[in-house]
Amino acid sequence: MILNTKYFGLIADITNKKEEQLNLEQTQISVASLKAFMENNYPDLRKTSYSVAVNQAMVGVDTNLSEKDVIAFLPPFAGG
C-alpha cells in the first residue's frame, strides 16, 4: 500500500521531512497502526501529541486507510 504523508510544524522537525511516500507491505492499515509504525521509525514522535488528518479531514485512530490516501501529521494547534 502506498501512502503519502505530510508533516507540519514540530512533526516536520522530528522527521526532518515535509513529506514522504510510504510503501507498506500491508494491504489494510488503520491510523492506529500507522501511528505505531511512525513512532517506531521516529521515536521522538512518542514524546509529543499530534493529530492525524486523512485527505484533509480529521480522523480517529480506528479509521482504515486506503491506497494513495494523503495523511497529514499535525502538531497541537494554538488559537489566537
N, C-alpha and C positions, 0 to 999 in steps of 0.2 A: 504494500500500500504506500502510495506517495502522498505525503502531507507537506503543505507549505506553511512554514511557521514564521511569524514576525515577532520581534522583541522590541519593547519600548522601555524607556527610562532605565531604572536600575536593572531590569532584566537584560537589557542590551549590554549594560556594563558587565554583568556577570558572565554572559555568553561570549562577549567580545564580538558580537554579530548583531546586525539589524534584522536579518532574515536568514532562513536556511531551508533547504528542501530535505525532508527526511524520507528515506526509502526503508520502510519497515517490513519485516517478514510476515507479520500478522495480516490477515485479511479482514479482521474486525478488531477494533480497539476503542475503548472508552476514553473519555477525558481523564478519568482517574488513572488508568493505565499509562496514558501518555505523560501525565504529570510524574508518575513514578519513574518512567523511562528518562524523562528530562532531568529529574533530581538525581538520578544515578549518574548521568553524563555531566551534569553541572551541579555538584554537591552544594554550592553556595545558595542555590535556589531553596534548599531546605530551611535556610535561615531567614527568609523573607516571606511575606504574604503577597500573593498575587492572584489575579483573576484570569480567567480564560474566556475568550470570545471565539466563536466559530462563525465564519462568514459574516462578520460584523454584528453578531448577536451574542449577548452574554448567555452562557450556558452553565449548567450544573455538572458535577463530576460524573453523573450517571449517563450523560449524553454519549451516544455512539457516533463515531466519526466515519466519514465516507471518503473514498478516494478523491484526491485533489481538493479537499477542504482547505480553507485558509484559516489557520489557527493563530490568534494573537495572544501573547502573554503580556498582561498588563499589570504594572505596579499599582500600589494603592493610590487612589485619587485624593486630592485635597481641593476643597472648594475655596472660592474667594471672591 
